[in-house]
Amino acid sequence: MSISAASAADISGAGATFPYPIYAKWADAYKTQTGVGLNYQSIGSGGGIKQIQAKTVTFGATDAPLSAEDLDKFGLLQFPTVMGGIVPVVNIDGVKPGELVLDGKTLADIFQGKITTWDADAIKKLNPETKLPSAAIAVVHRSDGSGTSFNFTYYLSAVSEDWKGEVGTAAAVEWPVGVGAKGN
């Protein structure tokens, strides 16, 4: 089934912040081709899920898949649109970009507050040639319900039994340490 662009209504969507840049480009191209506007609210996966379940938008976007039960309950379909990675970012005096090595267990220990300085033994062991300062690690994480948080905590649960048992996997968790910030 198709309808002419002249009779089509604008499309509204909401959700994950991660895909916003590509959605904005696609929206511009789609409007140029069809005359139909696409308004996407980059409010986080949790907000997108709430809005699509309430039927206040045409589509919702989330980085974390919905369960089969939720899809049935709300009469929704889901399919992938974009793919990307999550990369921890560090800013350490004297350490060049890309020089620091962290494994999953060490990363989980940092986000649990078990490793608190850059010169901790676990980090030094992974970076024997790097001069690491005895400086505090400032942990920053998402504060809102987020697919990014779901994917990150899913990974940490897969690589650390302690993380899995104490924090777990979810779009919003009780972060053991750090400062929360909204959005990516």
PyRosetta script that sets phi, psi and omega in degrees:
from pyrosetta import init, pose_from_sequence

init()
pose = pose_from_sequence("MSISAASAADISGAGATFPYPIYAKWADAYKTQTGVGLNYQSIGSGGGIKQIQAKTVTFGATDAPLSAEDLDKFGLLQFPTVMGGIVPVVNIDGVKPGELVLDGKTLADIFQGKITTWDADAIKKLNPETKLPSAAIAVVHRSDGSGTSFNFTYYLSAVSEDWKGEVGTAAAVEWPVGVGAKGN")
pose.set_psi(1, 140.5)
pose.set_omega(1, 174.4)
pose.set_phi(2, -142.0)
pose.set_psi(2, 158.4)
pose.set_omega(2, 175.9)
pose.set_phi(3, -131.2)
pose.set_psi(3, 156.8)
pose.set_omega(3, -179.9)
pose.set_phi(4, -72.2)
pose.set_psi(4, 152.2)
pose.set_omega(4, -179.9)
pose.set_phi(5, -60.5)
pose.set_psi(5, -32.7)
pose.set_omega(5, -178.4)
pose.set_phi(6, -64.3)
pose.set_psi(6, -28.8)
pose.set_omega(6, -178.6)
pose.set_phi(7, -100.4)
pose.set_psi(7, -1.7)
pose.set_omega(7, -178.3)
pose.set_phi(8, -82.4)
pose.set_psi(8, 143.2)
pose.set_omega(8, 176.0)
pose.set_phi(9, -89.5)
pose.set_psi(9, 158.2)
pose.set_omega(9, 175.1)
pose.set_phi(10, -61.6)
pose.set_psi(10, 154.6)
pose.set_omega(10, -177.9)
pose.set_phi(11, -103.9)
pose.set_psi(11, 135.4)
pose.set_omega(11, 178.5)
pose.set_phi(12, -120.4)
pose.set_psi(12, 141.8)
pose.set_omega(12, 178.7)
pose.set_phi(13, -145.1)
pose.set_psi(13, 163.5)
pose.set_omega(13, 179.1)
pose.set_phi(14, -155.5)
pose.set_psi(14, 153.1)
pose.set_omega(14, 174.1)
pose.set_phi(15, 147.6)
pose.set_psi(15, -138.0)
pose.set_omega(15, -170.7)
pose.set_phi(16, -47.9)
pose.set_psi(16, 139.5)
pose.set_omega(16, 176.7)
pose.set_phi(17, -79.0)
pose.set_psi(17, -29.5)
pose.set_omega(17, -175.5)
pose.set_phi(18, -54.9)
pose.set_psi(18, -48.3)
pose.set_omega(18, -175.9)
pose.set_phi(19, -83.6)
pose.set_psi(19, 0.0)
pose.set_omega(19, -174.3)
pose.set_phi(20, -51.7)
pose.set_psi(20, -47.0)
pose.set_omega(20, -177.8)
pose.set_phi(21, -57.4)
pose.set_psi(21, -42.4)
pose.set_omega(21, -179.2)
pose.set_phi(22, -74.9)
pose.set_psi(22, -35.2)
pose.set_omega(22, 176.5)
pose.set_phi(23, -61.8)
pose.set_psi(23, -38.9)
pose.set_omega(23, 179.1)
pose.set_phi(24, -63.4)
pose.set_psi(24, -42.2)
pose.set_omega(24, 177.5)
pose.set_phi(25, -64.7)
pose.set_psi(25, -44.3)
pose.set_omega(25, 178.8)
pose.set_phi(26, -63.0)
pose.set_psi(26, -39.3)
pose.set_omega(26, -179.7)
pose.set_phi(27, -62.3)
pose.set_psi(27, -43.9)
pose.set_omega(27, 178.0)
pose.set_phi(28, -61.1)
pose.set_psi(28, -46.5)
pose.set_omega(28, -179.1)
pose.set_phi(29, -64.7)
pose.set_psi(29, -40.8)
pose.set_omega(29, -179.4)
pose.set_phi(30, -64.7)
pose.set_psi(30, -42.3)
pose.set_omega(30, 179.3)
pose.set_phi(31, -64.6)
pose.set_psi(31, -40.4)
pose.set_omega(31, 177.9)
pose.set_phi(32, -61.1)
pose.set_psi(32, -42.3)
pose.set_omega(32, -177.5)
pose.set_phi(33, -75.7)
pose.set_psi(33, -36.3)
pose.set_omega(33, -169.8)
pose.set_phi(34, -118.0)
pose.set_psi(34, -19.2)
pose.set_omega(34, -173.7)
pose.set_phi(35, 81.8)
pose.set_psi(35, -0.8)
pose.set_omega(35, -179.5)
pose.set_phi(36, -94.5)
pose.set_psi(36, 129.0)
pose.set_omega(36, 179.4)
pose.set_phi(37, -84.0)
pose.set_psi(37, 153.2)
pose.set_omega(37, 175.4)
pose.set_phi(38, -130.5)
pose.set_psi(38, 117.2)
pose.set_omega(38, 178.9)
pose.set_phi(39, -107.3)
pose.set_psi(39, 116.5)
pose.set_omega(39, -179.9)
pose.set_phi(40, -116.1)
pose.set_psi(40, 123.6)
pose.set_omega(40, 177.3)
pose.set_phi(41, -94.6)
pose.set_psi(41, 113.4)
pose.set_omega(41, -178.9)
pose.set_phi(42, -84.4)
pose.set_psi(42, 82.7)
pose.set_omega(42, -171.6)
pose.set_phi(43, -114.8)
pose.set_psi(43, 1.8)
pose.set_omega(43, -177.6)
pose.set_phi(44, 102.7)
pose.set_psi(44, 151.1)
pose.set_omega(44, -177.1)
pose.set_phi(45, -57.1)
pose.set_psi(45, -43.0)
pose.set_omega(45, -179.0)
pose.set_phi(46, -59.3)
pose.set_psi(46, -43.9)
pose.set_omega(46, 178.2)
pose.set_phi(47, -65.9)
pose.set_psi(47, -38.8)
pose.set_omega(47, 178.4)
pose.set_phi(48, -64.2)
pose.set_psi(48, -40.4)
pose.set_omega(48, 178.3)
pose.set_phi(49, -63.1)
pose.set_psi(49, -46.1)
pose.set_omega(49, 179.9)
pose.set_phi(50, -60.2)
pose.set_psi(50, -42.9)
pose.set_omega(50, -177.1)
pose.set_phi(51, -69.9)
pose.set_psi(51, -39.2)
pose.set_omega(51, 179.6)
pose.set_phi(52, -71.4)
pose.set_psi(52, -35.1)
pose.set_omega(52, 176.8)
pose.set_phi(53, -65.5)
pose.set_psi(53, -34.2)
pose.set_omega(53, 178.8)
pose.set_phi(54, -83.2)
pose.set_psi(54, -3.9)
pose.set_omega(54, 179.8)
pose.set_phi(55, 61.9)
pose.set_psi(55, 31.6)
pose.set_omega(55, 177.0)
pose.set_phi(56, -91.2)
pose.set_psi(56, -6.7)
pose.set_omega(56, 175.8)
pose.set_phi(57, -133.6)
pose.set_psi(57, 162.3)
pose.set_omega(57, 179.4)
pose.set_phi(58, -75.3)
pose.set_psi(58, -35.6)
pose.set_omega(58, 178.3)
pose.set_phi(59, -147.0)
pose.set_psi(59, 153.7)
pose.set_omega(59, 175.8)
pose.set_phi(60, -122.2)
pose.set_psi(60, 153.5)
pose.set_omega(60, 179.4)
pose.set_phi(61, -127.6)
pose.set_psi(61, 135.4)
pose.set_omega(61, 178.0)
pose.set_phi(62, -143.1)
pose.set_psi(62, 146.3)
pose.set_omega(62, 175.8)
pose.set_phi(63, -81.8)
pose.set_psi(63, -19.2)
pose.set_omega(63, -179.6)
pose.set_phi(64, -105.9)
pose.set_psi(64, 128.6)
pose.set_omega(64, -177.7)
pose.set_phi(65, -66.3)
pose.set_psi(65, 146.8)
pose.set_omega(65, 173.9)
pose.set_phi(66, -78.4)
pose.set_psi(66, 155.0)
pose.set_omega(66, 177.5)
pose.set_phi(67, -74.3)
pose.set_psi(67, 158.8)
pose.set_omega(67, 176.4)
pose.set_phi(68, -59.0)
pose.set_psi(68, -35.6)
pose.set_omega(68, 179.2)
pose.set_phi(69, -63.4)
pose.set_psi(69, -45.0)
pose.set_omega(69, 179.3)
pose.set_phi(70, -66.6)
pose.set_psi(70, -38.3)
pose.set_omega(70, 177.9)
pose.set_phi(71, -60.0)
pose.set_psi(71, -45.7)
pose.set_omega(71, 178.5)
pose.set_phi(72, -65.1)
pose.set_psi(72, -48.5)
pose.set_omega(72, -175.6)
pose.set_phi(73, -57.7)
pose.set_psi(73, -40.0)
pose.set_omega(73, -175.5)
pose.set_phi(74, -103.1)
pose.set_psi(74, 3.3)
pose.set_omega(74, 178.3)
pose.set_phi(75, 63.8)
pose.set_psi(75, 45.0)
pose.set_omega(75, -175.5)
pose.set_phi(76, -111.8)
pose.set_psi(76, 157.7)
pose.set_omega(76, 169.8)
pose.set_phi(77, -115.8)
pose.set_psi(77, 150.4)
pose.set_omega(77, 172.5)
pose.set_phi(78, -135.0)
pose.set_psi(78, 147.5)
pose.set_omega(78, 177.7)
pose.set_phi(79, -157.1)
pose.set_psi(79, 152.3)
pose.set_omega(79, -178.9)
pose.set_phi(80, -73.3)
pose.set_psi(80, 144.2)
pose.set_omega(80, 175.7)
pose.set_phi(81, -119.6)
pose.set_psi(81, -35.2)
pose.set_omega(81, 179.3)
pose.set_phi(82, -143.1)
pose.set_psi(82, 163.9)
pose.set_omega(82, 177.9)
pose.set_phi(83, -137.9)
pose.set_psi(83, 144.1)
pose.set_omega(83, 179.2)
pose.set_phi(84, -162.3)
pose.set_psi(84, -179.6)
pose.set_omega(84, -178.0)
pose.set_phi(85, -118.0)
pose.set_psi(85, 165.6)
pose.set_omega(85, 175.3)
pose.set_phi(86, -115.0)
pose.set_psi(86, 126.4)
pose.set_omega(86, -176.0)
pose.set_phi(87, -126.4)
pose.set_psi(87, 119.8)
pose.set_omega(87, 173.9)
pose.set_phi(88, -63.6)
pose.set_psi(88, 139.2)
pose.set_omega(88, -179.3)
pose.set_phi(89, -111.0)
pose.set_psi(89, 134.4)
pose.set_omega(89, 177.9)
pose.set_phi(90, -125.4)
pose.set_psi(90, 153.2)
pose.set_omega(90, 176.5)
pose.set_phi(91, -139.0)
pose.set_psi(91, 94.3)
pose.set_omega(91, -174.3)
pose.set_phi(92, -121.0)
pose.set_psi(92, 122.7)
pose.set_omega(92, 178.0)
pose.set_phi(93, -54.2)
pose.set_psi(93, 129.3)
pose.set_omega(93, 176.9)
pose.set_phi(94, 85.9)
pose.set_psi(94, -5.3)
pose.set_omega(94, 179.2)
pose.set_phi(95, -110.3)
pose.set_psi(95, 121.9)
pose.set_omega(95, -177.0)
pose.set_phi(96, -74.0)
pose.set_psi(96, 153.2)
pose.set_omega(96, 176.6)
pose.set_phi(97, -55.0)
pose.set_psi(97, 133.6)
pose.set_omega(97, 178.6)
pose.set_phi(98, 82.0)
pose.set_psi(98, -2.4)
pose.set_omega(98, -176.3)
pose.set_phi(99, -84.1)
pose.set_psi(99, -31.9)
pose.set_omega(99, -176.0)
pose.set_phi(100, -77.6)
pose.set_psi(100, 135.3)
pose.set_omega(100, 176.7)
pose.set_phi(101, -110.8)
pose.set_psi(101, 128.9)
pose.set_omega(101, 173.4)
pose.set_phi(102, -131.7)
pose.set_psi(102, 136.6)
pose.set_omega(102, 173.0)
pose.set_phi(103, -97.7)
pose.set_psi(103, 173.7)
pose.set_omega(103, -175.5)
pose.set_phi(104, -61.4)
pose.set_psi(104, -43.9)
pose.set_omega(104, -179.7)
pose.set_phi(105, -61.2)
pose.set_psi(105, -43.9)
pose.set_omega(105, -180.0)
pose.set_phi(106, -65.6)
pose.set_psi(106, -41.5)
pose.set_omega(106, 177.8)
pose.set_phi(107, -61.0)
pose.set_psi(107, -44.0)
pose.set_omega(107, 177.4)
pose.set_phi(108, -61.4)
pose.set_psi(108, -42.0)
pose.set_omega(108, 179.1)
pose.set_phi(109, -64.1)
pose.set_psi(109, -35.9)
pose.set_omega(109, 176.1)
pose.set_phi(110, -64.0)
pose.set_psi(110, -48.1)
pose.set_omega(110, -177.5)
pose.set_phi(111, -73.2)
pose.set_psi(111, -10.3)
pose.set_omega(111, 173.2)
pose.set_phi(112, -97.5)
pose.set_psi(112, -4.2)
pose.set_omega(112, -179.6)
pose.set_phi(113, 80.7)
pose.set_psi(113, 12.6)
pose.set_omega(113, 178.4)
pose.set_phi(114, -82.1)
pose.set_psi(114, -26.1)
pose.set_omega(114, 173.1)
pose.set_phi(115, -117.0)
pose.set_psi(115, 123.3)
pose.set_omega(115, -172.1)
pose.set_phi(116, -120.9)
pose.set_psi(116, -11.2)
pose.set_omega(116, 178.8)
pose.set_phi(117, -130.0)
pose.set_psi(117, 154.4)
pose.set_omega(117, -176.9)
pose.set_phi(118, -68.6)
pose.set_psi(118, -21.3)
pose.set_omega(118, 179.8)
pose.set_phi(119, -96.7)
pose.set_psi(119, 20.2)
pose.set_omega(119, 176.8)
pose.set_phi(120, -61.6)
pose.set_psi(120, 149.1)
pose.set_omega(120, -176.0)
pose.set_phi(121, -54.0)
pose.set_psi(121, -42.9)
pose.set_omega(121, -178.1)
pose.set_phi(122, -61.9)
pose.set_psi(122, -37.1)
pose.set_omega(122, 179.5)
pose.set_phi(123, -76.0)
pose.set_psi(123, -40.9)
pose.set_omega(123, 178.4)
pose.set_phi(124, -61.7)
pose.set_psi(124, -37.7)
pose.set_omega(124, 179.9)
pose.set_phi(125, -61.7)
pose.set_psi(125, -36.8)
pose.set_omega(125, 179.4)
pose.set_phi(126, -79.7)
pose.set_psi(126, -15.3)
pose.set_omega(126, -174.8)
pose.set_phi(127, -133.5)
pose.set_psi(127, 59.9)
pose.set_omega(127, -172.5)
pose.set_phi(128, -63.1)
pose.set_psi(128, -25.8)
pose.set_omega(128, -177.9)
pose.set_phi(129, -95.3)
pose.set_psi(129, -1.4)
pose.set_omega(129, -175.3)
pose.set_phi(130, -102.4)
pose.set_psi(130, 131.8)
pose.set_omega(130, 176.4)
pose.set_phi(131, -82.3)
pose.set_psi(131, 110.5)
pose.set_omega(131, -177.0)
pose.set_phi(132, -102.4)
pose.set_psi(132, 133.2)
pose.set_omega(132, -179.1)
pose.set_phi(133, -76.4)
pose.set_psi(133, 155.3)
pose.set_omega(133, 174.1)
pose.set_phi(134, -86.9)
pose.set_psi(134, 67.1)
pose.set_omega(134, -176.9)
pose.set_phi(135, -120.6)
pose.set_psi(135, 149.1)
pose.set_omega(135, 180.0)
pose.set_phi(136, -66.6)
pose.set_psi(136, 144.2)
pose.set_omega(136, 174.4)
pose.set_phi(137, -88.6)
pose.set_psi(137, 123.8)
pose.set_omega(137, 176.3)
pose.set_phi(138, -96.4)
pose.set_psi(138, 107.5)
pose.set_omega(138, -177.8)
pose.set_phi(139, -86.5)
pose.set_psi(139, 130.2)
pose.set_omega(139, 176.3)
pose.set_phi(140, -126.2)
pose.set_psi(140, 135.9)
pose.set_omega(140, -178.5)
pose.set_phi(141, -141.3)
pose.set_psi(141, 168.9)
pose.set_omega(141, 176.1)
pose.set_phi(142, -68.6)
pose.set_psi(142, 142.2)
pose.set_omega(142, 177.5)
pose.set_phi(143, -103.1)
pose.set_psi(143, -16.7)
pose.set_omega(143, -176.9)
pose.set_phi(144, -99.9)
pose.set_psi(144, 164.7)
pose.set_omega(144, 175.1)
pose.set_phi(145, -62.9)
pose.set_psi(145, 120.3)
pose.set_omega(145, -166.9)
pose.set_phi(146, -146.4)
pose.set_psi(146, 138.5)
pose.set_omega(146, 172.9)
pose.set_phi(147, -65.3)
pose.set_psi(147, -32.6)
pose.set_omega(147, 176.3)
pose.set_phi(148, -60.5)
pose.set_psi(148, -45.6)
pose.set_omega(148, 178.1)
pose.set_phi(149, -63.5)
pose.set_psi(149, -40.8)
pose.set_omega(149, 177.4)
pose.set_phi(150, -57.9)
pose.set_psi(150, -50.4)
pose.set_omega(150, -177.5)
pose.set_phi(151, -65.5)
pose.set_psi(151, -39.6)
pose.set_omega(151, 179.8)
pose.set_phi(152, -67.1)
pose.set_psi(152, -46.0)
pose.set_omega(152, -179.7)
pose.set_phi(153, -70.1)
pose.set_psi(153, -28.9)
pose.set_omega(153, 174.2)
pose.set_phi(154, -62.0)
pose.set_psi(154, -45.5)
pose.set_omega(154, 178.1)
pose.set_phi(155, -63.1)
pose.set_psi(155, -48.4)
pose.set_omega(155, -178.6)
pose.set_phi(156, -60.9)
pose.set_psi(156, -36.3)
pose.set_omega(156, 176.6)
pose.set_phi(157, -66.5)
pose.set_psi(157, -32.1)
pose.set_omega(157, -180.0)
pose.set_phi(158, -73.5)
pose.set_psi(158, -28.1)
pose.set_omega(158, -175.5)
pose.set_phi(159, -104.2)
pose.set_psi(159, -9.5)
pose.set_omega(159, -177.4)
pose.set_phi(160, -140.5)
pose.set_psi(160, 114.4)
pose.set_omega(160, 176.4)
pose.set_phi(161, -62.6)
pose.set_psi(161, -36.4)
pose.set_omega(161, 177.9)
pose.set_phi(162, -60.7)
pose.set_psi(162, -47.6)
pose.set_omega(162, 179.2)
pose.set_phi(163, -60.8)
pose.set_psi(163, -47.0)
pose.set_omega(163, -178.0)
pose.set_phi(164, -57.2)
pose.set_psi(164, -43.8)
pose.set_omega(164, -177.3)
pose.set_phi(165, -77.8)
pose.set_psi(165, -32.2)
pose.set_omega(165, -173.9)
pose.set_phi(166, -96.9)
pose.set_psi(166, -31.8)
pose.set_omega(166, -175.9)
pose.set_phi(167, -118.8)
pose.set_psi(167, -52.4)
pose.set_omega(167, 176.9)
pose.set_phi(168, 86.8)
pose.set_psi(168, -166.6)
pose.set_omega(168, -175.7)
pose.set_phi(169, -116.9)
pose.set_psi(169, 125.5)
pose.set_omega(169, 176.2)
pose.set_phi(170, -170.2)
pose.set_psi(170, 164.2)
pose.set_omega(170, 175.8)
pose.set_phi(171, -70.4)
pose.set_psi(171, -26.9)
pose.set_omega(171, 176.1)
pose.set_phi(172, -137.2)
pose.set_psi(172, 120.1)
pose.set_omega(172, 179.6)
pose.set_phi(173, -123.6)
pose.set_psi(173, 165.8)
pose.set_omega(173, 171.4)
pose.set_phi(174, -84.4)
pose.set_psi(174, 95.8)
pose.set_omega(174, -178.6)
pose.set_phi(175, -65.9)
pose.set_psi(175, 129.2)
pose.set_omega(175, -177.9)
pose.set_phi(176, -64.3)
pose.set_psi(176, -34.3)
pose.set_omega(176, -178.7)
pose.set_phi(177, -143.9)
pose.set_psi(177, 168.8)
pose.set_omega(177, 170.9)
pose.set_phi(178, 102.9)
pose.set_psi(178, 179.5)
pose.set_omega(178, -179.4)
pose.set_phi(179, -112.5)
pose.set_psi(179, 132.5)
pose.set_omega(179, 179.0)
pose.set_phi(180, -91.6)
pose.set_psi(180, 143.2)
pose.set_omega(180, 176.3)
pose.set_phi(181, -135.5)
pose.set_psi(181, 142.1)
pose.set_omega(181, -178.8)
pose.set_phi(182, -82.1)
pose.set_psi(182, 136.6)
pose.set_omega(182, 176.8)
pose.set_phi(183, 82.4)
pose.set_psi(183, 172.1)
pose.set_omega(183, 180.0)
pose.set_phi(184, -81.2)
pose.dump_pdb("model.pdb")
